[in-house]
Amino acid sequence: MKQTMWKKTAISSLALLMLAGGATSAFADGGKGKGHGGDRNDDKGRHEDKDDKYDKDDKHKVTWQFQDEDDLKWAMEYIMRLASKGVFTGYEDGTFKPNQKINRIETLTAAVRLMGLRSQAESADKMKTDLQFNDGDKIAKKYPWAVGYVAVALENDLFSETESEVKPEANATRLWSTILLVKALKLEDEAKALNNTKLDFKDAKEIPAGSVGYVALALKKGIITGYNDKNGKTFRPNQPVTRAELAALLDRTDTEMPNHDAQAITGKLKAAPADGKLTVVKGDNTEVSLALDSNVFIFREDKKSPVSSLRAGDEVLVRTYLNRIVFIEVTKSAPVSTAFSENGIINTLTFNNQAKLTTVSLITRYENSQAVVTTFSIDPSVVITGDSSQLKVGQYVQVKGDNGTVKSIEVK
């Protein structure tokens, strides 16, 4: 197996991701992204824009402009993490265009970044490479920022020996993207060893024999899945990939990368964030304390939320990158405390047939010479302290409880 030196890319200023109009999360079941991302058959809203310039400097804010927010809930977590890592970001006009078909040059760029080779690809030396592809001049003129990425991709065997063109504007298909990502993992030898695998797809014959192993390995690794159609399972090798779908493929590939340092942590928050840190108590009662990334993305109650919304006891899914928290989803909110403590003068007392106190109303204050009266239910196990014989109308007391029910009464 070919060897290469893997490098981490330093994150510059991370892309600040902003959702418009309460876009929702769909990761609470932990499986929607895995089941759908990258395997969507969703053509509405897609369009090509050849004049779009790929965001190569991570300085642009992603504002999420798409027609059907609900249809893309499954992809948001993938996109957030990749943007945090500087792998896959937005366009100069502030959009991400998740439904847009993605071309080869954008896909190739994202794959090189995922390999940790971004700084090398953007070095002055690589940017001056005289590309030997038949369309090398076109890339230098129309996509000058991508010259170094193509050069690095070629050096790392992301192209086959027979490819004479990059075809930057061609759609990245499911099969082409699958092969590219397996190559990015440096698993060509393992893939080729699976070339005689019988794929369980109705359209398996549309996959070239020399590519079968790449598909088999990608399926085995969970990078890509198939479609459960009415007439059987299909792979759709020639179907174009959208930007949202590629985000899913890239994120799954990232988990297979050497020195992968991202973590997925589930548990309960020990306390609200303090000093830029968060402590999660995991299911085995061990604690993990990590720093929050300055652009941490938080989903709570189906919308983007601020750090200040996090509460002790919240059940969360936390994603990390370089030992910093970049994504948090609150999967179950902590119960909101409704405890109360009131002082006042007893206005009425109500008892049941068994002479048990059931309600008490207190005059808690006066407004414009009018008494403000609050009525409370009494817990059957209420604890009364002080002289209980003085529990009568006109007596000053303090009541404590929660959810509107008095659990203790202190006679003053």
C-alpha positions in Angstrom: 0.0 0.0 0.0 1.3 3.4 -0.9 2.5 5.5 1.9 2.2 9.3 2.3 2.8 11.8 5.0 -0.4 13.0 6.5 -0.6 16.5 7.8 -3.1 18.4 9.8 -4.3 21.7 8.4 -4.4 24.7 10.7 -7.8 26.3 10.9 -7.8 29.9 10.1 -10.8 32.0 11.0 -13.6 29.4 11.0 -16.6 30.1 8.9 -19.4 31.5 11.0 -22.5 29.5 10.0 -25.8 31.2 10.4 -29.2 29.6 9.8 -32.0 31.7 8.4 -35.5 31.4 9.8 -35.3 28.5 12.3 -34.0 25.7 10.2 -34.4 22.5 12.1 -32.2 19.6 13.3 -32.8 16.0 12.5 -30.2 14.1 14.3 -31.9 13.1 17.5 -32.3 9.5 16.4 -28.6 9.4 15.4 -29.4 7.6 12.2 -31.1 9.9 9.7 -27.9 11.3 8.3 -26.3 7.9 7.9 -29.3 6.5 6.2 -29.9 9.3 3.8 -26.9 11.5 3.4 -25.3 11.0 0.0 -28.1 8.7 -1.1 -30.8 11.2 -1.7 -32.9 11.2 -4.8 -34.0 14.8 -4.6 -33.9 16.9 -7.8 -36.2 19.8 -6.9 -34.5 23.1 -6.3 -31.2 22.0 -7.9 -29.5 24.3 -10.4 -26.1 24.8 -11.9 -24.3 28.1 -11.7 -21.0 27.9 -13.6 -20.1 31.4 -12.5 -20.1 30.6 -8.8 -16.7 30.9 -7.3 -15.7 28.3 -4.7 -14.9 29.8 -1.3 -11.3 29.0 -0.8 -10.5 31.2 2.1 -13.2 30.4 4.7 -13.9 34.1 5.3 -17.5 34.0 4.0 -20.5 33.6 6.2 -22.9 30.8 5.2 -26.5 32.1 5.5 -28.4 29.1 4.2 -30.6 30.1 1.4 -32.7 27.2 0.1 -36.3 26.7 -0.7 -37.1 23.6 1.4 -35.4 23.7 4.8 -37.1 20.5 6.1 -35.8 18.5 3.2 -32.2 19.2 4.2 -32.3 18.8 7.9 -30.4 15.5 7.6 -27.3 17.2 6.2 -26.8 20.1 8.6 -24.6 18.3 11.1 -22.3 17.1 8.4 -22.0 20.6 6.9 -21.4 22.3 10.2 -18.5 20.0 11.1 -16.9 20.2 7.7 -17.2 24.0 7.7 -15.6 24.1 11.2 -12.7 22.2 9.8 -12.3 24.4 6.8 -12.9 21.4 4.5 -16.1 22.4 2.8 -17.5 25.9 3.1 -19.7 28.3 1.2 -19.7 30.8 -1.7 -18.6 34.4 -1.8 -22.3 35.5 -2.0 -22.9 34.0 1.5 -24.8 30.9 0.4 -24.0 27.2 0.7 -26.4 26.0 -2.0 -26.9 22.5 -0.6 -29.2 21.3 -3.3 -26.9 22.3 -6.1 -25.1 19.6 -8.0 -21.4 19.7 -7.3 -18.7 19.7 -9.9 -15.4 17.8 -10.0 -13.1 20.6 -9.2 -15.0 21.5 -6.0 -15.1 17.8 -5.0 -11.4 17.3 -5.7 -10.6 20.4 -3.6 -12.7 19.2 -0.6 -11.0 15.7 -0.8 -7.5 17.2 -0.7 -8.5 19.4 2.3 -9.9 16.3 4.0 -6.5 14.6 3.6 -4.9 17.4 5.5 -3.0 18.7 2.5 -4.6 22.1 2.2 -1.5 24.2 3.1 0.5 22.2 0.6 -2.1 22.7 -2.2 -2.2 26.5 -1.5 1.6 26.9 -1.4 3.2 29.3 -3.9 5.1 26.4 -5.3 2.1 24.2 -6.1 0.0 27.1 -7.3 2.7 27.6 -10.1 2.5 24.0 -11.3 2.3 23.6 -15.1 -0.5 21.0 -15.2 0.0 18.3 -17.8 -3.7 17.6 -18.3 -5.2 18.4 -21.7 -7.4 21.0 -20.0 -4.7 22.3 -17.7 -4.7 25.7 -19.4 -8.5 26.0 -18.8 -8.0 25.3 -15.1 -5.2 27.9 -14.9 -7.4 30.5 -16.5 -10.8 29.8 -15.0 -9.9 28.1 -11.7 -6.4 29.5 -10.8 -7.1 28.9 -7.1 -7.4 25.2 -7.9 -4.1 24.6 -9.7 -2.3 23.6 -6.5 -5.1 21.3 -5.5 -5.0 19.5 -8.8 -1.2 19.1 -8.6 -1.4 17.7 -5.0 -4.3 15.4 -6.0 -2.2 14.0 -8.9 0.8 13.4 -6.6 -1.4 11.5 -4.2 -2.9 9.2 -6.8 -6.4 10.7 -6.8 -6.4 10.4 -10.6 -6.2 7.2 -12.6 -3.2 6.6 -14.9 -5.5 6.9 -18.0 -7.1 10.2 -17.1 -6.0 13.0 -19.5 -8.5 15.6 -18.4 -9.6 17.0 -15.1 -13.0 18.0 -16.4 -13.5 20.6 -13.7 -17.1 21.5 -14.6 -18.4 17.9 -15.0 -20.8 16.7 -12.4 -19.3 14.6 -9.6 -21.3 11.4 -9.8 -21.8 8.9 -7.1 -19.4 6.4 -8.5 -16.7 9.0 -9.3 -17.0 10.5 -5.8 -16.8 7.1 -4.2 -13.6 6.1 -6.0 -12.1 9.5 -5.2 -12.7 9.2 -1.5 -11.5 5.6 -1.3 -8.3 6.8 -3.0 -8.1 9.7 -0.5 -8.0 7.1 2.2 -5.1 5.4 0.5 -7.1 2.1 0.3 -6.7 1.4 -3.4 -5.1 -2.0 -2.8 -7.8 -3.1 -0.4 -10.4 -1.9 -2.9 -8.9 -3.8 -5.8 -8.9 -6.9 -3.7 -12.7 -6.7 -3.7 -13.1 -6.3 -7.4 -14.8 -9.8 -7.7 -17.4 -8.9 -5.1 -21.0 -9.4 -6.2 -22.8 -6.2 -5.5 -26.4 -6.6 -4.4 -27.8 -3.8 -6.6 -30.3 -4.1 -9.5 -28.1 -1.7 -11.5 -24.8 -3.4 -10.5 -24.0 -3.9 -14.2 -23.7 -0.2 -14.7 -20.7 -0.2 -12.4 -17.5 -1.0 -14.4 -15.7 -4.2 -13.3 -12.6 -2.2 -12.2 -14.7 0.0 -9.9 -16.6 -2.7 -8.1 -14.1 -3.1 -5.4 -14.2 0.7 -4.6 -17.9 0.5 -4.2 -17.7 -2.6 -2.1 -15.2 -1.1 0.2 -17.1 2.2 0.5 -20.2 0.2 1.4 -18.2 -1.8 3.9 -16.8 1.4 5.5 -20.2 3.0 5.6 -19.1 5.9 3.5 -22.0 5.4 1.0 -25.1 3.4 0.9 -27.7 2.5 -1.7 -31.4 3.3 -2.4 -34.3 1.1 -1.4 -36.4 1.5 -4.5 -39.8 -0.1 -5.0 -38.4 -2.7 -7.4 -35.2 -3.4 -5.4 -32.0 -1.8 -4.2 -30.0 0.4 -6.5 -26.7 2.3 -6.4 -27.2 4.8 -9.2 -23.6 5.2 -10.1 -24.1 7.9 -12.7 -26.4 10.1 -10.6 -24.9 13.6 -9.8 -24.0 14.3 -6.2 -25.3 17.5 -4.5 -23.3 19.7 -2.2 -25.3 18.4 0.8 -24.8 14.8 -0.2 -21.1 15.3 -0.7 -20.9 16.8 2.8 -22.3 13.5 4.2 -19.8 11.5 2.1 -16.9 13.7 3.2 -17.8 13.5 6.9 -18.1 9.7 6.8 -14.8 9.5 5.0 -13.2 11.7 7.7 -13.9 9.1 10.4 -11.7 6.7 8.4 -8.8 9.1 8.1 -5.4 8.4 9.8 -5.0 10.4 13.0 -8.7 11.1 13.0 -9.2 13.1 16.2 -12.8 14.0 16.1 -15.0 12.6 18.9 -18.7 12.0 19.3 -19.6 12.4 23.0 -23.0 11.8 24.5 -24.1 12.5 28.1 -25.5 15.2 30.3 -24.1 18.7 31.0 -22.7 18.9 34.5 -23.3 22.7 34.5 -23.9 25.6 32.2 -20.8 26.6 30.2 -18.2 28.5 32.2 -14.9 30.2 31.2 -15.4 28.9 27.6 -15.5 25.2 28.8 -18.1 22.6 29.0 -18.2 19.4 31.1 -20.2 16.4 30.0 -21.0 13.5 32.3 -21.1 10.3 30.2 -23.3 7.3 30.7 -20.6 5.6 32.8 -20.4 8.6 35.1 -17.0 9.7 33.8 -16.5 13.3 32.9 -15.1 15.0 29.9 -14.2 18.7 30.0 -13.4 20.5 26.7 -13.1 24.0 25.4 -15.8 25.5 23.2 -14.8 26.6 19.8 -15.5 30.3 19.3 -17.9 29.3 16.5 -19.5 26.3 18.1 -22.8 25.5 16.5 -25.7 24.6 18.8 -29.0 23.0 17.9 -31.7 23.3 20.6 -35.4 22.7 20.2 -35.0 22.5 16.4 -33.2 25.8 15.9 -29.8 27.4 16.2 -29.3 28.6 19.7 -26.7 30.6 21.7 -24.3 29.1 24.2 -26.3 30.8 27.0 -29.2 28.4 26.2 -27.3 25.4 27.6 -28.4 24.2 31.0 -27.1 21.7 33.6 -28.9 18.4 33.0 -29.3 18.9 29.2 -28.7 15.6 27.4 -26.4 16.4 24.5 -24.5 15.0 21.5 -21.2 16.8 21.2 -18.8 16.7 18.3 -15.2 17.8 18.6 -12.3 18.8 16.3 -8.7 19.3 17.5 -10.0 18.8 21.1 -12.5 21.7 20.9 -16.2 21.4 20.8 -17.5 22.5 17.4 -21.1 21.1 17.4 -23.7 20.5 20.1 -27.1 19.1 19.7 -29.4 19.1 22.8 -31.2 15.8 22.3 -33.3 16.2 25.5 -33.7 19.3 27.5 -33.2 19.4 31.3 -36.5 19.8 33.3 -37.1 23.5 33.9 -37.1 24.2 37.6 -40.5 25.5 38.8 -39.6 25.7 42.5 -41.1 28.6 44.4 -41.0 30.3 47.8 -43.7 32.7 48.8 -44.3 34.8 52.0 -47.8 36.1 52.8 -50.8 36.2 55.0 -53.3 33.3 54.9 -56.4 34.4 53.1 -58.3 31.1 53.0 -57.7 27.5 53.9 -59.6 24.6 52.3 -59.9 21.1 53.8 -61.4 17.8 52.4 -63.8 15.4 54.1 -60.9 13.8 55.9 -59.9 17.2 57.4 -56.8 17.3 55.2 -55.6 20.7 54.0 -56.0 20.8 50.2 -55.5 24.4 49.2 -54.2 27.7 50.7 -54.5 31.2 49.4 -52.1 33.9 50.5 -52.2 37.7 50.3 -48.7 38.2 49.0 -48.8 42.0 48.4 -51.0 45.0 47.8 -51.3 46.9 44.6 -53.3 50.1 44.5 -54.7 49.2 47.9 -55.9 45.9 46.5 -54.8 42.6 47.9 -53.0 40.3 45.5 -54.0 36.8 46.3 -52.3 33.6 45.1 -53.8 30.1 45.6 -51.7 27.0 46.0 -52.5 23.3 46.0 -51.2 21.4 49.1 -49.1 18.2 48.7 -50.7 15.4 50.8 -47.3 15.0 52.5 -46.8 18.7 53.3 -44.5 19.4 56.2 -45.6 22.1 58.6 -43.0 23.7 60.9 -43.5 26.3 63.7 -46.7 26.3 65.8 -49.1 24.4 63.6 -52.0 25.4 65.8 -51.5 28.9 64.5 -52.2 27.8 60.9 -55.3 29.9 60.3 -56.6 32.9 58.4 -54.6 36.0 59.1 -51.4 34.1 60.0 -48.1 35.1 58.3 -46.5 32.1 56.7 -43.9 31.0 54.2 -44.8 28.3 51.7 -42.3 26.4 49.5 -42.8 23.9 46.7 -42.7 23.3 42.9 -45.1 23.1 40.0 -47.7 25.1 42.0 -47.8 22.6 44.8 -46.9 23.5 48.4 -44.5 20.9 49.9 -43.7 22.8 53.2 -45.3 25.5 55.3 -43.5 27.5 57.9 -45.7 29.3 60.4 -43.9 32.6 61.3 
